[in-house]
Amino acid sequence: MKIALVSPYDFAYPGGVVSHISCLERQFTKMGHEVKIIAPASKAVYTIGDRFIHIGTPRPVPVSGSIARVTVSVRLESQIKEVFEREKFDICHLHEPLMPTLCTTTLRLKRTPMVGTFHASGGKPWYTMFSPLAKWYLDRWFNKLDGRICVSLPALRYISEYFPAEYTIIPNGIDTHHFNSHVTPIDNFLDGKINILFVGRMEKRKGFDYLWKAYRLVKQEVPESRLIAVGPGVRLRHKYEKRINRAGLKDVVFTGYAAYSELPRYYKTADIVCFPNTGWESFGVVLLEAMSTGKPIVASAIDGFTSVLTHGIEGLTVPPRNVEKLASAILRLIRDEPLRREMGASGKPKAKNYDWSVVAEQVLAYYTATIDKVKTRAKAPETAATPGKL
């Protein structure tokens, strides 16, 4: 099958949707399919070579408490037409299909059967900020989709509020061979201290402000502990560093962005992994990464996380924005090493259910069903026009 995977987001910048598409492309290619990724990029993307088609220049745009790096140009039609006429895809898979302007333009021009995956959950969608006319146009383009996927039940509830329709849930996936417990930990942090790991962008909704304050309480009880923060983001990081320094809090390490190849080593180094997000998460990919490497988790009890993590089994959940309960859960795991081992072991089999080999098969089956549906629909007028036998 020849597949187009379209991302509205800067493919040179790390993010959940970009990672999802990259992993899906790798799995499809491994399975023998021909795949092209179409996306804007702020710099050259060398890792996927000629399987990447660059369309559009991304710009940072505030969306739902985050920054979306999307192309806002309206001069994309000729490039999109040329690519689709040349490549002759069997199916086009748009991720966040209503995000301007690459996805919406591709959808509007529609050159092949189209599937859309909706990843987001929470916050106000960008299109609610504009006139009813914008929503009218989006309704028309939305109706061009031949198939609709949501990555979770929270994502389905979110999009259905604005665009009621039939959706199929196919979750995000992870590479359980990449995220495994046999990788080498990072030597610098193997000094006997309890390592508490945070993985995520430095954005308010990721909740690091609550985690460092909880760690301040933990540090008073367990001096031989360390907080390691892994993830991109400069502006908020500087604010956190200033506050932490003013509080006189030691052993907080900001690593900045970590390459995908290095992430498993950080998980391996951790004794406990924390995700104190405040909301607007449709799924818990990072939780599955931690589970796959055999680590116990402390996470906020938000919909996107509790659909993946079971409290008391693979980790502990706490109310979001609650510093005291977050600290209490971390301390409980620090003081109970057998519980940490038990929870870490429980996470591994769950993570395997979300391996990309499993998820990709589900997506491919959905492609086939969608293509068949489009063909049947195309034949319907011809069938209806043929006189039936009496």
C-alpha positions as a LaTeX table, in Angstrom:
\begin{tabular}{lrrr}
\hline
Residue & $x$ (\AA) & $y$ (\AA) & $z$ (\AA) \\
\hline
Met1 & 0.00 & 0.00 & 0.00 \\
Lys2 & 1.24 & 3.52 & $-0.73$ \\
Ile3 & 0.55 & 5.76 & 2.26 \\
Ala4 & 0.80 & 9.51 & 2.87 \\
Leu5 & 1.18 & 10.57 & 6.51 \\
Val6 & 0.51 & 14.31 & 6.88 \\
Ser7 & 1.59 & 16.34 & 9.90 \\
Pro8 & 0.57 & 19.98 & 10.42 \\
Tyr9 & 3.44 & 20.40 & 12.91 \\
Asp10 & 7.12 & 21.24 & 12.44 \\
Phe11 & 8.74 & 17.88 & 11.80 \\
Ala12 & 12.13 & 19.12 & 12.98 \\
Tyr13 & 10.75 & 19.86 & 16.45 \\
Pro14 & 9.94 & 17.13 & 19.02 \\
Gly15 & 6.32 & 16.52 & 19.95 \\
Gly16 & 3.74 & 13.79 & 20.48 \\
Val17 & 2.16 & 13.91 & 17.02 \\
Val18 & 5.55 & 14.09 & 15.27 \\
Ser19 & 6.77 & 11.09 & 17.26 \\
His20 & 3.54 & 9.19 & 16.53 \\
Ile21 & 3.91 & 9.72 & 12.77 \\
Ser22 & 7.63 & 8.85 & 12.79 \\
Cys23 & 7.01 & 5.56 & 14.59 \\
Leu24 & 4.05 & 4.70 & 12.36 \\
Glu25 & 6.17 & 5.36 & 9.26 \\
Arg26 & 8.98 & 3.14 & 10.54 \\
Gln27 & 6.58 & 0.31 & 11.32 \\
Phe28 & 4.75 & 0.55 & 7.99 \\
Thr29 & 8.06 & 0.65 & 6.09 \\
Lys30 & 9.29 & $-2.40$ & 8.02 \\
Met31 & 6.08 & $-4.17$ & 6.98 \\
Gly32 & 6.85 & $-3.52$ & 3.31 \\
His33 & 4.58 & $-0.56$ & 2.58 \\
Glu34 & 5.68 & 2.57 & 0.73 \\
Val35 & 5.29 & 5.59 & 3.01 \\
Lys36 & 5.85 & 9.33 & 2.60 \\
Ile37 & 5.66 & 11.87 & 5.41 \\
Ile38 & 4.40 & 15.31 & 4.34 \\
Ala39 & 5.04 & 18.14 & 6.80 \\
Pro40 & 6.49 & 21.60 & 7.35 \\
Ala41 & 10.02 & 21.74 & 8.78 \\
Ser42 & 12.14 & 24.52 & 10.28 \\
Lys43 & 15.32 & 22.71 & 9.27 \\
Ala44 & 16.39 & 19.73 & 7.20 \\
Val45 & 15.06 & 16.33 & 8.31 \\
Tyr46 & 17.79 & 13.84 & 7.40 \\
Thr47 & 16.74 & 10.77 & 9.36 \\
Ile48 & 14.04 & 9.63 & 6.91 \\
Gly49 & 15.68 & 10.77 & 3.67 \\
Asp50 & 13.49 & 10.74 & 0.56 \\
Arg51 & 10.55 & 9.44 & 2.58 \\
Phe52 & 10.06 & 13.03 & 3.79 \\
Ile53 & 8.33 & 15.66 & 1.63 \\
His54 & 8.78 & 19.19 & 2.93 \\
Ile55 & 5.82 & 21.53 & 2.39 \\
Gly56 & 5.47 & 24.81 & 4.31 \\
Thr57 & 7.46 & 26.87 & 6.80 \\
Pro58 & 6.32 & 26.51 & 10.44 \\
Arg59 & 5.62 & 29.41 & 12.78 \\
Pro60 & 4.94 & 29.25 & 16.55 \\
Val61 & 1.22 & 29.73 & 17.31 \\
Pro62 & $-0.32$ & 29.56 & 20.84 \\
Val63 & $-2.91$ & 26.74 & 21.00 \\
Ser64 & $-4.63$ & 25.30 & 24.11 \\
Gly65 & $-1.93$ & 26.14 & 26.62 \\
Ser66 & 0.88 & 25.04 & 24.32 \\
Ile67 & 2.78 & 26.32 & 21.29 \\
Ala68 & 1.95 & 24.70 & 17.96 \\
Arg69 & 4.59 & 25.10 & 15.25 \\
Val70 & 2.45 & 25.08 & 12.12 \\
Thr71 & 2.58 & 26.59 & 8.67 \\
Val72 & 0.08 & 29.45 & 8.28 \\
Ser73 & 0.72 & 30.09 & 4.58 \\
Val74 & $-2.27$ & 29.85 & 2.21 \\
Arg75 & 0.00 & 29.34 & $-0.80$ \\
Leu76 & 0.31 & 25.58 & $-0.56$ \\
Glu77 & $-2.16$ & 24.40 & $-3.20$ \\
Ser78 & 0.23 & 23.97 & $-6.12$ \\
Gln79 & 2.77 & 22.01 & $-4.04$ \\
Ile80 & 0.10 & 19.72 & $-2.59$ \\
Lys81 & $-1.46$ & 19.09 & $-6.00$ \\
Glu82 & 1.93 & 18.31 & $-7.54$ \\
Val83 & 2.85 & 15.85 & $-4.76$ \\
Phe84 & $-0.46$ & 13.95 & $-4.92$ \\
Glu85 & $-0.47$ & 13.83 & $-8.72$ \\
Arg86 & 3.09 & 12.49 & $-8.72$ \\
Glu87 & 2.86 & 10.00 & $-5.85$ \\
Lys88 & $-0.62$ & 8.53 & $-6.46$ \\
Phe89 & $-1.19$ & 7.43 & $-2.87$ \\
Asp90 & $-3.66$ & 4.69 & $-2.00$ \\
Ile91 & $-4.62$ & 6.55 & 1.15 \\
Cys92 & $-3.78$ & 9.80 & 2.93 \\
His93 & $-3.66$ & 9.86 & 6.74 \\
Leu94 & $-3.95$ & 13.37 & 8.21 \\
His95 & $-3.00$ & 13.91 & 11.85 \\
Glu96 & $-5.03$ & 16.68 & 13.49 \\
Pro97 & $-6.79$ & 17.13 & 10.11 \\
Leu98 & $-8.46$ & 20.42 & 11.07 \\
Met99 & $-5.20$ & 22.13 & 12.00 \\
Pro100 & $-4.24$ & 24.83 & 9.45 \\
Thr101 & $-2.98$ & 25.13 & 6.92 \\
Leu102 & $-1.23$ & 22.08 & 5.50 \\
Cys103 & $-3.82$ & 19.58 & 6.74 \\
Thr104 & $-6.86$ & 21.71 & 5.96 \\
Thr105 & $-5.62$ & 22.52 & 2.46 \\
Thr106 & $-4.83$ & 18.86 & 1.74 \\
Leu107 & $-8.29$ & 17.93 & 2.96 \\
Arg108 & $-9.97$ & 20.64 & 0.93 \\
Leu109 & $-8.20$ & 19.54 & $-2.27$ \\
Lys110 & $-8.84$ & 15.83 & $-1.55$ \\
Arg111 & $-7.02$ & 13.70 & $-4.13$ \\
Thr112 & $-7.39$ & 10.24 & $-2.52$ \\
Pro113 & $-9.30$ & 8.46 & 0.29 \\
Met114 & $-8.59$ & 10.30 & 3.53 \\
Val115 & $-8.39$ & 9.25 & 7.16 \\
Gly116 & $-7.95$ & 11.71 & 10.02 \\
Thr117 & $-6.57$ & 11.02 & 13.50 \\
Phe118 & $-7.58$ & 13.36 & 16.33 \\
His119 & $-4.98$ & 13.50 & 19.09 \\
Ala120 & $-5.99$ & 16.45 & 21.26 \\
Ser121 & $-8.00$ & 16.60 & 24.46 \\
Gly122 & $-8.85$ & 19.65 & 26.56 \\
Gly123 & $-8.55$ & 23.37 & 26.13 \\
Lys124 & $-10.38$ & 25.51 & 23.62 \\
Pro125 & $-9.84$ & 24.54 & 19.99 \\
Trp126 & $-8.26$ & 27.21 & 17.82 \\
Tyr127 & $-11.33$ & 27.45 & 15.57 \\
Thr128 & $-13.60$ & 28.62 & 18.42 \\
Met129 & $-11.67$ & 31.90 & 18.41 \\
Phe130 & $-12.94$ & 32.82 & 14.96 \\
Ser131 & $-16.28$ & 33.58 & 13.34 \\
Pro132 & $-19.05$ & 31.05 & 12.66 \\
Leu133 & $-17.94$ & 31.25 & 9.02 \\
Ala134 & $-14.66$ & 29.50 & 9.94 \\
Lys135 & $-16.61$ & 26.69 & 11.60 \\
Trp136 & $-18.81$ & 26.41 & 8.49 \\
Tyr137 & $-15.74$ & 25.89 & 6.31 \\
Leu138 & $-14.29$ & 23.36 & 8.77 \\
Asp139 & $-17.57$ & 21.42 & 8.76 \\
Arg140 & $-17.34$ & 21.14 & 4.98 \\
Trp141 & $-13.73$ & 19.93 & 5.11 \\
Phe142 & $-14.43$ & 17.62 & 8.06 \\
Asn143 & $-17.12$ & 15.91 & 5.98 \\
Lys144 & $-14.51$ & 15.09 & 3.33 \\
Leu145 & $-12.88$ & 12.60 & 5.72 \\
Asp146 & $-13.64$ & 9.01 & 4.80 \\
Gly147 & $-12.51$ & 7.69 & 8.18 \\
Arg148 & $-11.99$ & 9.18 & 11.63 \\
Ile149 & $-9.70$ & 7.89 & 14.38 \\
Cys150 & $-9.26$ & 9.08 & 17.97 \\
Val151 & $-6.29$ & 8.02 & 20.09 \\
Ser152 & $-8.37$ & 7.61 & 23.26 \\
Leu153 & $-11.80$ & 8.01 & 24.78 \\
Pro154 & $-10.90$ & 11.48 & 26.16 \\
Ala155 & $-9.86$ & 12.55 & 22.64 \\
Leu156 & $-13.13$ & 11.19 & 21.24 \\
Arg157 & $-15.23$ & 13.06 & 23.80 \\
Tyr158 & $-13.30$ & 16.24 & 23.07 \\
Ile159 & $-13.68$ & 16.27 & 19.28 \\
Ser160 & $-17.27$ & 14.96 & 19.38 \\
Glu161 & $-18.37$ & 18.06 & 21.26 \\
Tyr162 & $-17.53$ & 20.18 & 18.21 \\
Phe163 & $-17.78$ & 17.63 & 15.38 \\
Pro164 & $-20.20$ & 14.80 & 16.19 \\
Ala165 & $-19.58$ & 11.79 & 13.94 \\
Glu166 & $-18.59$ & 8.14 & 13.97 \\
Tyr167 & $-15.06$ & 7.59 & 15.31 \\
Thr168 & $-12.86$ & 4.55 & 15.90 \\
Ile169 & $-10.43$ & 4.48 & 18.82 \\
Ile170 & $-6.92$ & 3.30 & 17.92 \\
Pro171 & $-4.40$ & 4.22 & 20.63 \\
Asn172 & $-0.95$ & 5.71 & 20.40 \\
Gly173 & 1.85 & 3.19 & 20.36 \\
Ile174 & 5.37 & 2.78 & 21.70 \\
Asp175 & 8.44 & 0.85 & 20.62 \\
Thr176 & 8.86 & $-1.65$ & 23.42 \\
His177 & 12.14 & $-2.87$ & 21.88 \\
His178 & 13.54 & 0.65 & 22.12 \\
Phe179 & 12.16 & 1.32 & 25.60 \\
Asn180 & 13.42 & $-1.71$ & 27.52 \\
Ser181 & 14.99 & $-2.49$ & 30.87 \\
His182 & 18.26 & $-3.78$ & 29.40 \\
Val183 & 19.66 & $-0.40$ & 28.32 \\
Thr184 & 22.63 & 1.15 & 30.13 \\
Pro185 & 21.80 & 3.76 & 32.81 \\
Ile186 & 23.56 & 7.13 & 32.91 \\
Asp187 & 26.70 & 6.83 & 35.02 \\
Asn188 & 26.61 & 10.40 & 36.37 \\
Phe189 & 23.47 & 9.65 & 38.36 \\
Leu190 & 24.52 & 6.27 & 39.80 \\
Asp191 & 25.81 & 7.55 & 43.14 \\
Gly192 & 23.33 & 5.94 & 45.52 \\
Lys193 & 20.77 & 8.76 & 45.48 \\
Ile194 & 17.10 & 8.05 & 44.71 \\
Asn195 & 16.49 & 9.41 & 41.21 \\
Ile196 & 13.07 & 10.96 & 40.53 \\
Leu197 & 12.55 & 11.56 & 36.81 \\
Phe198 & 10.31 & 14.03 & 34.97 \\
Val199 & 9.96 & 13.76 & 31.18 \\
Gly200 & 8.09 & 16.47 & 29.27 \\
Arg201 & 8.23 & 19.88 & 27.66 \\
Met202 & 8.63 & 22.85 & 29.97 \\
Glu203 & 5.04 & 24.05 & 29.65 \\
Lys204 & 2.65 & 24.96 & 32.45 \\
Arg205 & 0.26 & 22.10 & 31.77 \\
Lys206 & 3.07 & 19.56 & 32.21 \\
Gly207 & 3.02 & 20.46 & 35.91 \\
Phe208 & 6.72 & 20.73 & 36.72 \\
Asp209 & 5.99 & 23.72 & 38.99 \\
Tyr210 & 4.08 & 21.35 & 41.29 \\
Leu211 & 6.72 & 18.63 & 41.07 \\
Trp212 & 9.67 & 20.73 & 42.18 \\
Lys213 & 7.64 & 22.03 & 45.13 \\
Ala214 & 6.70 & 18.46 & 46.03 \\
Tyr215 & 10.35 & 17.48 & 45.71 \\
Arg216 & 11.24 & 20.22 & 48.22 \\
Leu217 & 9.10 & 18.32 & 50.76 \\
Val218 & 10.59 & 14.99 & 49.70 \\
Lys219 & 14.15 & 16.33 & 50.06 \\
Gln220 & 13.49 & 17.24 & 53.69 \\
Glu221 & 12.59 & 13.60 & 54.41 \\
Val222 & 15.07 & 11.94 & 52.03 \\
Pro223 & 18.21 & 14.09 & 51.63 \\
Glu224 & 19.84 & 11.46 & 49.39 \\
Ser225 & 17.45 & 12.08 & 46.50 \\
Arg226 & 17.61 & 13.87 & 43.17 \\
Leu227 & 15.10 & 15.33 & 40.70 \\
Ile228 & 16.02 & 15.02 & 37.00 \\
Ala229 & 13.98 & 17.05 & 34.48 \\
Val230 & 14.27 & 15.94 & 30.84 \\
Gly231 & 12.60 & 17.91 & 28.06 \\
Pro232 & 12.81 & 20.99 & 25.84 \\
Gly233 & 11.77 & 24.50 & 26.79 \\
Val234 & 13.83 & 27.51 & 27.82 \\
Arg235 & 11.59 & 30.32 & 29.09 \\
Leu236 & 9.86 & 28.39 & 31.88 \\
Arg237 & 12.98 & 26.43 & 32.69 \\
His238 & 14.77 & 29.68 & 33.57 \\
Lys239 & 11.88 & 30.71 & 35.82 \\
Tyr240 & 11.92 & 27.35 & 37.60 \\
Glu241 & 15.70 & 27.50 & 38.04 \\
Lys242 & 15.46 & 30.93 & 39.65 \\
Arg243 & 12.72 & 29.81 & 42.05 \\
Ile244 & 14.61 & 26.63 & 42.94 \\
Asn245 & 17.79 & 28.60 & 43.60 \\
Arg246 & 15.92 & 31.09 & 45.77 \\
Ala247 & 14.46 & 28.18 & 47.75 \\
Gly248 & 17.97 & 26.80 & 48.28 \\
Leu249 & 16.90 & 23.44 & 46.85 \\
Lys250 & 19.75 & 21.17 & 45.80 \\
Asp251 & 19.99 & 18.21 & 43.42 \\
Val252 & 17.57 & 19.44 & 40.77 \\
Val253 & 19.07 & 18.73 & 37.33 \\
Phe254 & 17.72 & 20.15 & 34.07 \\
Thr255 & 19.06 & 18.19 & 31.10 \\
Gly256 & 17.12 & 20.01 & 28.38 \\
Tyr257 & 16.07 & 18.14 & 25.26 \\
Ala258 & 17.11 & 14.48 & 25.13 \\
Ala259 & 17.31 & 12.65 & 21.82 \\
Tyr260 & 14.92 & 9.75 & 21.30 \\
Ser261 & 17.90 & 7.40 & 21.36 \\
Glu262 & 18.85 & 8.60 & 24.85 \\
Leu263 & 15.41 & 8.57 & 26.50 \\
Pro264 & 15.44 & 4.88 & 27.52 \\
Arg265 & 18.69 & 5.46 & 29.44 \\
Tyr266 & 17.05 & 8.20 & 31.50 \\
Tyr267 & 14.13 & 5.92 & 32.35 \\
Lys268 & 16.59 & 3.16 & 33.27 \\
Thr269 & 18.43 & 5.58 & 35.58 \\
Ala270 & 15.24 & 6.53 & 37.44 \\
Asp271 & 13.91 & 4.90 & 40.59 \\
Ile272 & 10.55 & 6.66 & 40.21 \\
Val273 & 9.08 & 8.48 & 37.20 \\
Cys274 & 6.67 & 11.39 & 37.78 \\
Phe275 & 4.12 & 12.96 & 35.46 \\
Pro276 & 2.38 & 15.81 & 37.37 \\
Asn277 & 0.44 & 17.12 & 34.34 \\
Thr278 & $-2.52$ & 19.36 & 35.09 \\
Gly279 & $-4.80$ & 18.23 & 32.24 \\
Trp280 & $-5.43$ & 18.39 & 28.48 \\
Glu281 & $-3.65$ & 15.09 & 27.87 \\
Ser282 & $-5.48$ & 12.71 & 25.57 \\
Phe283 & $-3.15$ & 9.77 & 26.20 \\
Gly284 & $-0.16$ & 8.68 & 28.28 \\
Val285 & 2.64 & 7.73 & 25.87 \\
Val286 & 5.31 & 8.78 & 28.37 \\
Leu287 & 3.67 & 6.57 & 30.99 \\
Leu288 & 3.93 & 3.60 & 28.63 \\
Glu289 & 7.60 & 4.42 & 27.98 \\
Ala290 & 8.26 & 4.29 & 31.73 \\
Met291 & 6.25 & 1.06 & 32.06 \\
Ser292 & 8.13 & $-0.56$ & 29.18 \\
Thr293 & 11.43 & 0.10 & 30.97 \\
Gly294 & 10.04 & $-1.39$ & 34.18 \\
Lys295 & 9.69 & 1.74 & 36.28 \\
Pro296 & 7.00 & 2.65 & 38.86 \\
Ile297 & 5.05 & 5.84 & 38.19 \\
Val298 & 3.48 & 8.69 & 40.11 \\
Ala299 & 1.05 & 10.55 & 37.85 \\
Ser300 & $-1.83$ & 13.00 & 37.98 \\
Ala301 & $-5.27$ & 11.40 & 37.98 \\
Ile302 & $-6.37$ & 12.93 & 34.68 \\
Asp303 & $-8.41$ & 11.16 & 31.99 \\
Gly304 & $-5.61$ & 10.71 & 29.47 \\
Phe305 & $-3.42$ & 9.04 & 32.10 \\
Thr306 & $-5.94$ & 6.91 & 33.98 \\
Ser307 & $-6.95$ & 5.29 & 30.68 \\
Val308 & $-3.41$ & 3.82 & 30.65 \\
Leu309 & $-2.34$ & 3.61 & 34.32 \\
Thr310 & $-4.21$ & 1.69 & 37.03 \\
His311 & $-3.73$ & 3.17 & 40.49 \\
Gly312 & $-1.97$ & 0.74 & 42.79 \\
Ile313 & $-0.88$ & $-1.58$ & 39.96 \\
Glu314 & 1.68 & 0.12 & 37.69 \\
Gly315 & 1.96 & 3.21 & 39.88 \\
Leu316 & 0.12 & 5.73 & 42.01 \\
Thr317 & $-2.23$ & 8.49 & 40.86 \\
Val318 & $-2.78$ & 11.75 & 42.74 \\
Pro319 & $-5.07$ & 14.75 & 42.22 \\
Pro320 & $-3.51$ & 17.28 & 39.82 \\
Arg321 & $-2.03$ & 20.48 & 41.31 \\
Asn322 & $-1.77$ & 18.93 & 44.79 \\
Val323 & 1.80 & 19.36 & 46.02 \\
Glu324 & 1.31 & 17.56 & 49.34 \\
Lys325 & $-0.29$ & 14.43 & 47.86 \\
Leu326 & 2.27 & 14.34 & 45.09 \\
Ala327 & 5.07 & 14.44 & 47.69 \\
Ser328 & 3.32 & 11.80 & 49.79 \\
Ala329 & 3.03 & 9.38 & 46.84 \\
Ile330 & 6.71 & 9.85 & 45.94 \\
Leu331 & 7.75 & 9.26 & 49.56 \\
Arg332 & 5.62 & 6.12 & 49.73 \\
Leu333 & 7.49 & 4.63 & 46.78 \\
Ile334 & 10.89 & 5.77 & 48.04 \\
Arg335 & 10.28 & 3.98 & 51.34 \\
Asp336 & 8.94 & 0.79 & 49.79 \\
Glu337 & 11.46 & $-0.72$ & 47.39 \\
Pro338 & 9.54 & $-4.03$ & 46.97 \\
Leu339 & 6.46 & $-2.03$ & 45.90 \\
Arg340 & 8.58 & $-0.15$ & 43.36 \\
Arg341 & 9.82 & $-3.43$ & 41.89 \\
Glu342 & 6.32 & $-4.91$ & 41.85 \\
Met343 & 4.80 & $-1.89$ & 40.09 \\
Gly344 & 7.68 & $-1.75$ & 37.61 \\
Ala345 & 7.17 & $-5.41$ & 36.72 \\
Ser346 & 3.38 & $-4.91$ & 36.33 \\
Gly347 & 3.86 & $-2.17$ & 33.74 \\
Lys348 & 5.84 & $-4.23$ & 31.22 \\
Pro349 & 3.05 & $-6.53$ & 29.98 \\
Lys350 & 0.63 & $-3.61$ & 29.72 \\
Ala351 & 3.12 & $-1.65$ & 27.61 \\
Lys352 & 3.42 & $-4.58$ & 25.18 \\
Asn353 & $-0.27$ & $-4.23$ & 24.35 \\
Tyr354 & 0.57 & $-0.83$ & 22.87 \\
Asp355 & 3.63 & $-1.84$ & 20.86 \\
Trp356 & 3.73 & $-0.23$ & 17.41 \\
Ser357 & 3.56 & $-3.65$ & 15.77 \\
Val358 & 0.11 & $-4.10$ & 17.34 \\
Val359 & $-1.11$ & $-0.55$ & 16.73 \\
Ala360 & 0.12 & $-0.41$ & 13.11 \\
Glu361 & $-1.85$ & $-3.55$ & 12.26 \\
Gln362 & $-5.00$ & $-1.90$ & 13.63 \\
Val363 & $-4.35$ & 1.24 & 11.56 \\
Leu364 & $-3.71$ & $-0.77$ & 8.39 \\
Ala365 & $-6.92$ & $-2.73$ & 8.88 \\
Tyr366 & $-8.73$ & 0.61 & 9.22 \\
Tyr367 & $-7.12$ & 1.87 & 5.99 \\
Thr368 & $-8.31$ & $-1.23$ & 4.12 \\
Ala369 & $-11.85$ & $-0.91$ & 5.48 \\
Thr370 & $-11.91$ & 2.78 & 4.55 \\
Ile371 & $-10.68$ & 2.18 & 1.00 \\
Asp372 & $-13.27$ & $-0.57$ & 0.55 \\
Lys373 & $-15.98$ & 1.76 & 1.84 \\
Val374 & $-14.94$ & 4.49 & $-0.61$ \\
Lys375 & $-14.97$ & 2.01 & $-3.53$ \\
Thr376 & $-18.40$ & 0.71 & $-2.53$ \\
Arg377 & $-19.74$ & 4.25 & $-2.28$ \\
Ala378 & $-18.32$ & 5.09 & $-5.72$ \\
Lys379 & $-20.10$ & 2.09 & $-7.26$ \\
Ala380 & $-23.42$ & 2.85 & $-5.56$ \\
Pro381 & $-24.81$ & 5.29 & $-8.22$ \\
Glu382 & $-23.87$ & 2.86 & $-10.99$ \\
Thr383 & $-25.58$ & $-0.01$ & $-9.15$ \\
Ala384 & $-28.63$ & 2.09 & $-8.43$ \\
Ala385 & $-28.91$ & 2.97 & $-12.13$ \\
Thr386 & $-28.83$ & $-0.67$ & $-13.24$ \\
Pro387 & $-32.33$ & $-2.12$ & $-13.57$ \\
Gly388 & $-32.86$ & $-5.03$ & $-11.22$ \\
Lys389 & $-34.23$ & $-8.40$ & $-12.20$ \\
Leu390 & $-37.92$ & $-9.05$ & $-11.51$ \\
\hline
\end{tabular}
